[in-house]
Amino acid sequence: MPIHRRDTPTTARHTTREPGEREPPTSARDFLPARRTLPSLRRAAAECRGCPLWRNATQTVFGEGLAKARLMLVGEMPGDREDLAGRPFVGPAGKLLDDALEAAGIERGDVYVTNVVKHFKWVPRGKRRLHRTPDVAEIRACLPWLEAEIDVVKPYALVCLGATAAKALLGPGFRVLRDRGRFVDSPLAPRVSATVHPSALLRMRDRNERDEALERLITDLAAVKAELDKSA
C-alpha cells in the first residue's frame, strides 16, 4: 500500500550484539501477523512495541467498525478518553463527529474509524494528561497498522480528519484548510478527501465560529455521502 512517507537523514549507529541476538523492533512492521484480518491485526497491535509511545499509554487503541466498511475515517491518534476505553473516537471529539455524521446522513455503525497512531501521546499537567502531536518518526513507525487496515477493509471512500492524518497519507504539501472537501487522486481508495478534525472545533471559544465550523464539517461529510450513494 503506497502511503506517503517523509524520508529523513539517518546516522549509522555501530552497536555490538551477541551472536543470535535479535535487532530491536523499529516499527509496527515487526509485529504484523502473517495472516491479516481485523481481529488478528487488533490482537497483534495490542503487543506492539514499535515505538516508545506504548510505554506511557494505557493500551493500544486500534480501529473499529465494519470489516468491509465503504467509508473509513482516519484521525491523528487516540485521546485521553480513547486511551482509557481502548476504542477510537469515544471522547468529546467523537461525540461531535457522531453528530456531524448523523447530520450528513451517515450511520456511525457503517463507518470504520481509526487513527494514524495507535497510542496516546501526552504530557502531564497536574492531574490532567494533555495531548501532544506525534512526530514524524512515531507516525512512520505506526503506519504499517493503518496500511494493513486499509488493505483489509478496502474502503470506497477514505477521509483524513485533521492535518496530521492528511499529511501522513496525502503528503506534506496537503493543506487541510486550503484543500478540505475536495477529492484527490490517491491509491488509498477510489474517493479520498480530508476535512478538519472535530477536536479543532472543541478548541473554538466563540459559539458562532464553532457552529459555522460544524456546518462546514457536515458539508464535507455530506459530499462524501453523495459519492457513496452514487457508487452504490
C-alpha positions in Angstrom: 0.0 0.0 0.0 1.8 3.1 -1.2 1.4 5.6 1.7 3.4 8.8 1.7 6.4 8.8 3.9 8.8 11.7 4.6 12.4 10.4 4.5 14.8 11.9 7.0 18.6 11.6 7.0 19.8 8.8 9.3 23.1 8.4 11.0 24.7 4.9 11.1 25.0 3.5 14.5 27.5 0.8 15.3 26.5 -1.4 18.1 27.9 -4.7 19.3 25.4 -7.6 19.6 25.8 -11.1 20.9 25.6 -13.8 18.3 22.0 -14.7 17.6 20.7 -11.5 19.4 17.7 -10.1 17.6 17.6 -6.5 16.3 15.2 -4.3 18.4 11.9 -3.5 16.8 11.9 -0.3 14.9 8.3 -0.1 13.6 4.9 -1.8 13.7 6.0 -3.8 10.7 8.0 -6.1 13.1 4.7 -7.0 14.8 2.4 -7.6 11.8 0.8 -11.1 11.8 1.3 -13.3 8.8 -2.5 -13.7 8.3 -4.1 -10.3 8.3 -7.7 -9.9 9.3 -9.0 -7.1 11.5 -9.2 -9.5 14.6 -5.6 -10.8 14.0 -4.3 -7.2 13.5 -6.1 -6.0 16.6 -4.5 -8.8 18.7 -1.1 -8.2 17.3 -1.3 -4.4 17.7 -2.0 -4.9 21.4 1.5 -6.1 21.7 3.2 -3.5 19.5 6.4 -2.0 20.8 7.4 -0.5 17.5 8.0 3.0 19.0 8.3 4.3 22.6 4.7 5.6 22.8 3.4 2.3 24.2 5.4 3.0 27.5 3.1 5.8 28.7 -0.2 4.7 27.1 -2.8 2.6 28.9 -3.3 0.4 25.8 -3.3 0.2 22.1 -6.4 1.8 20.5 -7.0 0.0 17.3 -9.6 0.9 14.6 -13.2 -0.1 15.0 -16.1 -0.7 12.5 -17.3 -3.0 9.8 -14.7 -5.2 8.2 -15.9 -4.1 4.8 -17.0 -0.6 5.5 -17.3 1.6 2.5 -16.2 4.6 4.4 -13.0 4.9 6.5 -12.3 7.9 8.7 -8.7 8.4 9.8 -7.7 10.7 12.7 -4.4 11.6 14.3 -4.2 9.4 17.4 -6.4 8.4 20.4 -7.1 11.0 23.2 -7.3 10.6 26.9 -10.8 9.0 26.9 -9.9 6.7 24.0 -6.7 5.6 25.8 -8.7 4.6 28.8 -11.6 3.0 26.9 -9.5 1.3 24.3 -11.8 2.5 21.5 -11.4 5.3 18.9 -13.5 8.5 18.9 -15.4 7.9 22.1 -14.5 11.2 23.8 -15.8 14.8 23.2 -14.4 14.9 19.7 -16.0 11.5 18.9 -19.4 12.8 20.1 -19.1 15.8 17.9 -18.1 13.5 15.0 -21.2 11.4 15.6 -23.4 14.5 15.5 -21.8 15.6 12.2 -22.1 12.1 10.7 -25.8 12.0 11.6 -26.4 15.4 10.1 -24.7 14.3 6.9 -26.9 11.2 6.7 -24.1 8.7 7.6 -24.6 6.0 10.2 -21.6 5.7 12.5 -22.1 1.9 12.6 -21.4 1.8 8.8 -18.1 3.6 9.2 -14.6 2.2 10.0 -12.9 4.7 12.3 -9.2 4.6 13.1 -6.1 6.7 13.7 -2.7 7.1 12.1 -1.0 6.5 15.5 -2.5 3.9 17.9 -1.1 5.0 21.2 -1.9 8.2 23.2 1.0 10.7 23.4 0.7 13.0 26.3 2.4 15.2 28.9 1.2 15.6 32.5 -0.3 18.9 33.7 -1.3 18.5 37.3 -3.9 15.6 37.2 -4.6 16.1 33.5 -2.9 14.3 30.6 -2.5 16.8 27.7 -2.3 15.7 24.1 1.0 16.0 22.2 1.2 15.8 18.5 3.1 12.7 17.3 6.3 13.3 15.5 7.4 12.1 12.1 9.3 9.1 13.4 6.3 8.0 15.6 4.0 8.3 12.6 6.3 6.4 10.3 6.7 3.6 12.9 2.9 3.2 13.3 1.9 3.5 9.7 2.1 -0.3 8.9 -1.0 -0.8 11.1 -3.0 1.7 9.1 -1.7 0.3 5.8 -2.9 -3.1 6.9 -6.3 -1.8 8.0 -6.8 -0.1 4.6 -5.7 -3.3 2.8 -8.2 -5.4 4.7 -11.2 -3.0 4.7 -10.7 -1.7 1.2 -13.0 1.3 1.7 -14.5 3.1 -1.3 -14.1 6.4 0.4 -11.4 7.5 2.9 -11.5 10.8 4.8 -8.5 12.2 6.7 -9.5 14.1 9.8 -7.1 16.8 10.5 -3.6 17.9 9.4 -1.6 15.0 10.9 -3.6 12.3 9.1 -3.7 14.3 5.8 0.0 15.0 5.7 0.8 11.4 6.6 -1.4 9.9 3.9 -1.5 12.7 1.3 1.9 14.3 1.6 3.4 17.3 3.4 2.1 19.7 0.7 -1.5 19.0 1.6 -3.2 21.8 3.5 -6.5 20.9 5.2 -7.8 24.4 5.4 -7.0 25.0 1.7 -7.8 21.6 0.2 -10.6 20.3 2.5 -13.7 18.8 0.9 -12.2 18.2 -2.5 -11.4 14.7 -3.7 -7.8 13.9 -4.6 -6.3 11.1 -6.7 -4.8 8.5 -4.4 -4.1 4.8 -4.4 -5.7 4.6 -0.9 -9.3 4.4 -2.2 -11.4 5.4 -5.1 -12.5 8.6 -3.3 -10.1 10.3 -0.9 -10.6 13.6 0.8 -9.8 15.5 4.0 -11.5 17.8 6.5 -10.8 19.2 9.9 -10.5 17.0 13.0 -13.6 17.5 15.2 -11.2 18.3 18.1 -10.4 21.6 16.3 -13.9 22.7 16.8 -13.8 22.0 20.5 -10.9 24.4 20.9 -13.0 27.3 19.4 -14.3 29.6 22.1 -16.6 31.6 20.0 -20.0 29.8 19.7 -20.8 31.3 16.3 -17.4 30.3 15.0 -17.9 26.8 16.3 -21.4 26.5 14.7 -20.1 27.7 11.4 -17.2 25.2 11.5 -19.6 22.4 12.4 -21.7 23.3 9.3 -18.6 23.1 7.1 -17.6 19.8 8.6 -21.1 18.5 7.9 -20.9 19.8 4.3 -17.6 18.0 3.8 -19.1 14.7 5.1 -22.3 15.2 3.1 -20.1 15.4 -0.1 -18.6 12.0 0.8 -22.1 10.6 1.4 -23.1 11.8 -2.1 -20.2 9.9 -3.6 -21.1 6.8 -1.7 -24.7 7.0 -2.8 -23.6 7.4 -6.5 -21.4 4.3 -6.3 -24.0 2.1 -4.6 
